[in-house]
Amino acid sequence: EGLFDFLKGEVDLNSVLNYIHQYSITLLPIGEIPPNPFVFLESEKMRKLIEDLKKEYDYLIIDGVPVLLFADACYLSKYADGTLIVVRYGKTNYKELESTKDILLSLRSEIIGVVLNAVPKKPGSYYYYYKYYDKYYRRVR
């Protein structure tokens, strides 16, 4: 059971909520992806699901696909109160980041920040010195 199973009408909202409540971290998997996911993501049923989940939970995090590769993220961003852009060190270039930002702003998405993943741990970096001195300070205490 997943999001698209619900959106296609194969399971009802109570089944989805019962599945979700089984875990300490609430997760609704995507399920089998149909050939035209944007049709479901733009549907009234999706809008209502997001509305119901926002009433049920303090925070609702939607993990989307890359904006530049798939239109799905654009459809999902309209449901979000904020969008967090995730980039990978050494892989995402400035032009791609700028294009992602421009697309999201054109959709009136509220960009709340950027996460930089896979930053190397090397001498000279803040992380490297934190790890080095953390060991030292633990011994001193």
VEXBAPA-98652 format. One line per 2 residues: number of its first residue (from 1); for each residue z, y, x of N, C-alpha, C. Coordinates in pm, 1 decimal. Layout:
VEXBAPA-98652
NUM) Z Y X Z Y X Z Y X ~ ...
end
This chain:
VEXBAPA-98652
1) 0.0 -118.2 83.9 0.0 0.0 0.0 0.0 124.3 88.2 ~ -80.7 217.7 54.0 -88.3 339.8 131.7 -137.2 454.9 46.9
3) -157.4 566.8 111.5 -198.5 689.5 44.3 -327.5 670.2 -34.5 ~ -429.0 612.6 27.3 -555.8 598.9 -42.6 -548.4 496.2 -155.1
5) -459.2 397.0 -142.8 -439.9 302.8 -253.3 -388.2 377.4 -375.9 ~ -297.9 472.1 -353.2 -244.9 553.8 -462.4 -353.6 643.7 -519.2
7) -426.0 712.2 -429.2 -527.0 807.5 -473.9 -641.7 738.8 -547.9 ~ -671.5 612.7 -511.7 -776.9 538.5 -581.3 -726.3 480.1 -713.5
9) -595.5 492.0 -740.8 -540.7 441.1 -865.7 -501.3 294.8 -861.2 ~ -494.5 237.9 -740.5 -459.3 96.1 -727.8 -309.2 72.5 -733.6
11) -228.7 173.7 -705.1 -82.5 166.3 -719.9 -35.0 296.2 -783.1 ~ 82.4 290.4 -850.0 133.4 411.1 -915.0 233.6 483.6 -825.0
13) 274.2 603.4 -865.8 364.0 686.3 -785.0 497.2 616.7 -761.0 ~ 552.7 547.8 -858.9 680.5 478.3 -840.0 670.1 371.0 -732.9
15) 558.4 299.9 -727.7 537.9 199.3 -623.1 535.8 264.5 -486.1 ~ 469.0 378.8 -476.7 462.2 452.0 -350.2 601.2 498.3 -308.9
17) 676.2 558.4 -401.0 810.7 608.0 -368.8 905.5 493.7 -333.7 ~ 895.9 380.2 -403.2 978.7 264.2 -369.3 947.2 214.4 -229.7
19) 820.3 212.0 -193.9 779.6 170.1 -59.4 835.6 266.9 43.9 ~ 822.7 393.8 17.8 867.8 497.8 110.4 1018.6 489.9 133.9
21) 1096.7 468.2 30.4 1242.8 471.4 39.9 1302.4 350.5 112.6 ~ 1221.6 255.4 154.2 1272.6 138.2 225.1 1311.9 169.4 369.1
23) 1273.1 283.4 421.0 1290.6 313.2 562.9 1379.8 435.3 583.5 ~ 1453.5 438.1 698.2 1537.5 553.8 726.2 1451.2 675.3 759.5
25) 1337.7 652.3 822.9 1238.1 758.1 837.6 1132.7 727.6 733.3 ~ 1113.4 818.1 644.9 1022.4 794.9 535.3 878.6 809.9 582.8
27) 798.7 708.9 553.3 661.2 707.0 601.0 570.8 651.0 492.5 ~ 462.8 720.8 467.7 359.7 670.2 377.8 235.7 646.2 462.3
29) 204.4 517.9 490.7 85.7 491.2 573.1 -40.8 528.1 497.0 ~ -147.5 545.0 570.2 -272.1 590.1 509.1 -340.9 480.0 429.8
31) -319.9 354.9 467.1 -386.9 246.1 396.9 -530.8 233.3 444.0 ~ -610.6 157.3 371.8 -751.0 139.3 409.2 -828.7 266.9 379.5
33) -896.9 318.1 479.8 -967.3 444.9 466.1 -1101.0 422.2 394.6 ~ -1122.8 494.6 284.2 -1250.2 480.3 213.3 -1361.6 552.5 289.2
35) -1487.4 525.6 254.1 -1598.1 590.2 324.8 -1603.4 741.7 301.8 ~ -1540.6 790.0 197.2 -1542.4 933.1 163.8 -1401.3 987.2 138.9
37) -1315.3 989.9 241.4 -1175.4 1028.1 219.6 -1158.0 1169.3 165.1 ~ -1249.0 1259.6 197.7 -1235.5 1398.6 152.5 -1236.2 1409.8 0.7
39) -1305.6 1317.9 -68.3 -1307.7 1319.1 -214.8 -1165.8 1299.6 -268.3 ~ -1091.3 1208.7 -205.4 -954.8 1181.1 -248.0 -859.0 1291.2 -202.8
41) -880.1 1341.6 -80.6 -790.2 1444.6 -27.4 -800.5 1575.3 -103.9 ~ -914.7 1600.7 -166.3 -932.6 1722.5 -246.0 -898.4 1703.0 -393.1
43) -857.3 1584.2 -428.8 -835.5 1553.5 -569.9 -708.2 1616.1 -625.9 ~ -704.8 1626.0 -757.1 -586.6 1675.0 -828.6 -469.3 1579.2 -806.3
45) -499.1 1451.0 -794.8 -395.1 1350.7 -772.4 -325.4 1373.8 -638.2 ~ -401.8 1409.3 -535.6 -343.6 1439.0 -404.3 -256.8 1564.0 -412.8
47) -306.3 1667.3 -478.0 -228.9 1790.7 -492.7 -95.6 1762.2 -562.2 ~ -100.4 1681.5 -667.9 20.4 1648.2 -743.7 115.6 1563.4 -659.4
49) 62.0 1469.8 -581.0 146.1 1387.1 -494.3 221.1 1474.8 -394.5 ~ 152.1 1565.8 -329.4 215.6 1654.7 -231.9 322.2 1739.6 -300.9
51) 290.7 1789.8 -417.2 387.1 1869.6 -494.1 512.8 1787.9 -525.5 ~ 495.6 1663.6 -569.1 609.3 1576.4 -601.2 690.9 1541.7 -476.3
53) 622.2 1513.8 -365.6 693.2 1480.1 -242.3 770.6 1599.5 -187.2 ~ 717.8 1719.0 -202.6 788.8 1839.8 -157.4 917.9 1861.4 -236.9
55) 917.6 1817.3 -362.2 1039.7 1827.1 -444.0 1143.2 1723.3 -401.1 ~ 1095.1 1608.5 -355.5 1179.5 1495.2 -320.7 1243.4 1507.9 -181.8
57) 1173.3 1574.4 -87.1 1216.3 1578.1 52.2 1233.0 1720.8 102.2 ~ 1323.6 1736.2 200.2 1342.4 1867.4 263.1 1221.6 1904.8 347.7
59) 1167.4 1807.6 418.1 1051.9 1830.4 505.5 945.4 1726.0 477.3 ~ 823.3 1770.2 475.0 710.1 1680.8 456.0 613.5 1707.3 571.2
61) 594.7 1607.7 655.9 507.6 1622.0 772.1 384.5 1535.4 748.4 ~ 269.2 1597.6 757.7 143.1 1525.9 741.2 76.2 1520.0 877.5
63) 58.2 1399.6 928.2 -7.0 1381.2 1057.7 -156.0 1364.7 1032.0 ~ -233.0 1463.7 1073.2 -375.7 1461.7 1045.6 -459.0 1423.2 1166.4
65) -584.8 1416.5 1144.1 -681.9 1384.7 1248.7 -727.2 1513.6 1316.7 ~ -793.5 1504.7 1431.9 -838.3 1626.1 1500.9 -930.1 1713.6 1414.9
67) -900.9 1840.5 1411.2 -975.5 1936.7 1330.1 -1123.3 1939.6 1367.9 ~ -1152.7 1933.8 1497.1 -1291.2 1945.5 1541.0 -1372.9 1818.6 1517.2
69) -1307.4 1706.4 1493.2 -1380.0 1580.9 1473.8 -1401.9 1543.4 1327.9 ~ -1305.8 1577.5 1242.2 -1310.9 1535.6 1102.9 -1271.5 1651.2 1011.1
71) -1335.1 1659.5 896.9 -1302.5 1764.1 800.5 -1170.7 1735.7 728.7 ~ -1120.9 1612.1 738.0 -998.1 1573.2 666.8 -882.6 1668.4 695.1
73) -868.3 1708.1 821.0 -758.1 1795.9 859.8 -766.7 1929.5 786.8 ~ -886.6 1975.0 762.7 -905.5 2101.1 690.2 -857.6 2088.1 546.1
75) -886.4 1973.8 484.3 -839.9 1950.7 347.7 -687.1 1940.3 343.1 ~ -629.9 1873.5 442.8 -484.4 1855.3 446.3 -411.3 1986.3 473.3
77) -471.3 2075.2 551.9 -401.4 2198.6 589.9 -370.2 2287.5 470.1 ~ -447.6 2276.3 365.4 -420.5 2361.6 248.7 -292.1 2321.8 174.7
79) -243.9 2199.9 199.0 -119.7 2155.0 136.1 3.1 2191.8 218.2 ~ -19.0 2230.2 341.7 91.6 2250.4 435.6 144.0 2393.5 432.9
81) 275.1 2406.6 452.8 335.4 2539.4 468.9 307.5 2593.6 607.9 ~ 279.7 2503.2 701.5 248.6 2543.1 838.1 173.9 2433.0 909.0
83) 97.8 2472.2 1009.8 19.2 2376.6 1086.4 60.6 2383.8 1232.3 ~ 86.7 2269.1 1290.0 122.6 2257.2 1430.5 3.9 2193.5 1501.6
85) -50.5 2263.5 1599.5 -165.6 2213.2 1674.2 -114.0 2131.9 1792.6 ~ -166.2 2010.3 1808.5 -126.5 1923.8 1919.9 -244.9 1912.2 2015.5
87) -220.4 1944.1 2143.5 -325.3 1935.3 2245.8 -277.0 1847.0 2359.7 ~ -368.7 1792.9 2434.0 -335.6 1704.7 2545.2 -369.5 1772.4 2677.1
89) -271.6 1776.5 2764.6 -288.7 1836.6 2896.7 -405.2 1770.1 2969.2 ~ -494.7 1850.6 3023.1 -606.5 1798.7 3100.2 -720.7 1743.0 3017.2
91) -707.5 1736.3 2886.2 -813.1 1682.5 2799.3 -868.3 1789.5 2705.2 ~ -778.9 1863.8 2641.4 -821.3 1967.5 2548.1 -850.9 2093.6 2627.4
93) -972.0 2145.5 2613.9 -1003.0 2267.3 2687.6 -979.1 2390.9 2599.9 ~ -984.4 2505.1 2663.4 -953.3 2630.7 2594.2 -1049.9 2655.2 2478.2
95) -1177.1 2627.1 2496.0 -1276.6 2649.9 2390.7 -1244.7 2564.2 2267.5 ~ -1205.0 2439.6 2289.0 -1168.6 2352.0 2176.7 -1045.1 2404.0 2104.4
97) -947.3 2449.6 2182.3 -826.2 2505.1 2121.7 -858.2 2631.2 2042.0 ~ -941.0 2716.6 2099.1 -981.3 2840.7 2031.1 -1058.8 2810.0 1902.8
99) -1148.2 2712.7 1906.7 -1225.5 2673.5 1788.2 -1134.2 2616.9 1679.6 ~ -1038.4 2534.0 1720.0 -941.4 2478.5 1624.9 -863.3 2590.5 1557.4
101) -816.4 2684.3 1638.3 -741.4 2798.8 1584.2 -827.5 2877.8 1485.9 ~ -951.4 2904.9 1522.1 -1040.3 2982.8 1435.3 -1065.5 2912.3 1302.4
103) -1087.6 2780.4 1307.7 -1110.3 2703.9 1184.4 -987.6 2711.2 1094.4 ~ -869.9 2687.3 1153.3 -746.4 2687.8 1072.7 -719.1 2826.0 1014.2
105) -741.9 2930.7 1092.2 -721.5 3066.1 1040.6 -821.8 3099.6 930.5 ~ -944.2 3050.1 943.0 -1044.0 3075.2 838.1 -1004.8 3006.4 707.2
107) -925.0 2901.0 718.3 -875.2 2830.2 599.4 -744.0 2889.4 548.6 ~ -700.1 2996.3 613.9 -573.5 3063.9 582.4 -452.5 2973.8 608.0
109) -465.0 2886.4 707.9 -352.6 2801.4 748.1 -255.1 2884.5 830.4 ~ -128.8 2859.2 810.7 -24.1 2925.5 888.8 0.6 2841.4 1013.0
111) -46.0 2889.2 1128.2 -26.0 2815.9 1252.7 114.5 2847.5 1303.1 ~ 197.3 2743.3 1314.6 337.7 2766.4 1352.6 365.1 2735.9 1498.9
113) 267.3 2679.2 1569.5 288.8 2653.5 1711.1 189.7 2554.4 1767.4 ~ 207.4 2528.4 1896.8 122.4 2434.5 1969.1 213.4 2340.0 2046.9
115) 182.1 2212.0 2044.3 252.8 2111.8 2123.3 158.7 2068.4 2234.3 ~ 208.0 2070.0 2357.3 129.3 2026.0 2471.9 181.6 1889.8 2515.9
117) 99.8 1786.4 2497.8 137.4 1649.2 2534.1 85.1 1611.4 2671.7 ~ 148.1 1509.8 2730.1 103.6 1446.3 2854.4 103.2 1541.0 2974.0
119) 200.0 1629.6 2980.1 213.2 1717.6 3096.6 265.2 1633.3 3211.9 ~ 197.4 1636.3 3325.9 240.8 1550.4 3436.7 376.1 1591.6 3493.6
121) 452.3 1491.1 3533.9 581.5 1515.4 3598.3 555.3 1518.1 3748.0 ~ 557.8 1634.8 3806.1 529.4 1645.2 3949.1 620.8 1749.1 4011.5
123) 642.1 1738.9 4141.4 724.4 1839.7 4209.2 670.0 1979.7 4183.1 ~ 761.6 2070.7 4157.4 721.9 2207.5 4128.4 724.3 2238.9 3980.3
125) 726.2 2135.9 3896.5 730.1 2161.8 3752.6 874.7 2173.3 3706.7 ~ 894.1 2242.6 3595.9 1028.2 2260.3 3540.3 1090.1 2123.8 3510.2
127) 1011.7 2035.8 3449.5 1063.1 1904.3 3411.6 1112.7 1828.7 3534.0 ~ 1035.7 1832.3 3641.0 1072.9 1762.3 3763.9 1208.6 1811.8 3813.9
129) 1225.8 1943.8 3821.3 1352.1 1998.6 3871.1 1467.9 1971.1 3775.4 ~ 1438.7 1972.6 3645.5 1543.6 1940.2 3548.7 1594.7 1798.4 3572.4
131) 1502.3 1702.3 3587.3 1542.8 1563.7 3608.8 1620.0 1549.1 3740.4 ~ 1577.8 1618.3 3844.5 1643.0 1609.7 3974.4 1784.7 1665.8 3966.9
133) 1798.2 1785.2 3913.6 1928.6 1849.5 3908.3 2019.3 1790.0 3801.8 ~ 1963.0 1731.5 3699.9 2043.6 1666.3 3597.8 2126.8 1554.4 3660.0
135) 2067.1 1476.8 3748.8 2139.8 1369.5 3817.5 2252.2 1429.0 3903.8 ~ 2222.0 1537.9 3970.6 2321.2 1604.1 4055.8 2439.9 1654.2 3972.5
137) 2411.0 1722.8 3862.5 2518.8 1780.1 3781.7 2602.3 1672.2 3712.5 ~ 2543.6 1559.9 3679.9 2621.9 1451.8 3619.8 2724.0 1398.9 3718.9
139) 2689.4 1393.7 3846.6 2784.1 1346.7 3950.6 2894.6 1447.9 3973.9 ~ 2863.4 1576.2 3964.1 2961.4 1682.0 3991.8 3066.2 1689.4 3880.3
141) 3027.3 1665.5 3759.9 3119.0 1675.7 3645.0 3221.8 1572.7 3658.0
end
